Amino acid sequence: MLKRLALPILLALLVCPQVVRSETPSAPAGDTLSDDEGLTMCAEALPKQLACKEEFCAAMVQIRTKGDKKIDLKAMEAKCLKEIAVDGTGDLATRKDRCAGWIKNRPKMSIKRADAKAMDACWSKSTCKERIDCWSPKMSQMMETAAPKKK
């Protein structure tokens, strides 16, 4: 009996890792997005980022490098363009799985509901430039806040 249960449990863990992976419980509805809401926000933004891929990648490279001229910015942008061409595709569940993989390898990012709403509103702007100009300062601030502090 135990052997017959082991395989389905193992398969469930492999196929649905986000069901069991969360080290911290999701926060109740309140001022901050729960882990699942954060994953959904990430997954829903990916196709929008793909639609504005040139502007998105330029902004992300600026955020990550903080304008450091010693870094090959064009190479980073080219890598970003390749990645978003894949990451921005697939159904919501597939994109959520991608987001879950990234999130577990990065510092925890707490997202306030008001910030999430403001970032989501950026995607309704009429041009990619306007969308990314609206979105990138908010993302930069969240990444800065989540980054480990240098000693």
RAQUICOR-V701874 format. One record per run of one state. SS is the DSSP state (@ for helix, = for strand, . for the rest). FROM is the first residue (numbers start at 1). TO is the last residue. If there is no record, write none. Layout:
SS,FROM,TO
SS,FROM,TO
This chain:
.,1,1
@,2,15
.,16,16
@,17,21
.,22,31
=,32,32
.,33,34
@,35,51
.,52,52
@,53,65
.,66,72
@,73,87
.,88,91
@,92,104
.,105,111
=,112,112
@,113,122
.,123,127
@,128,146
.,147,151
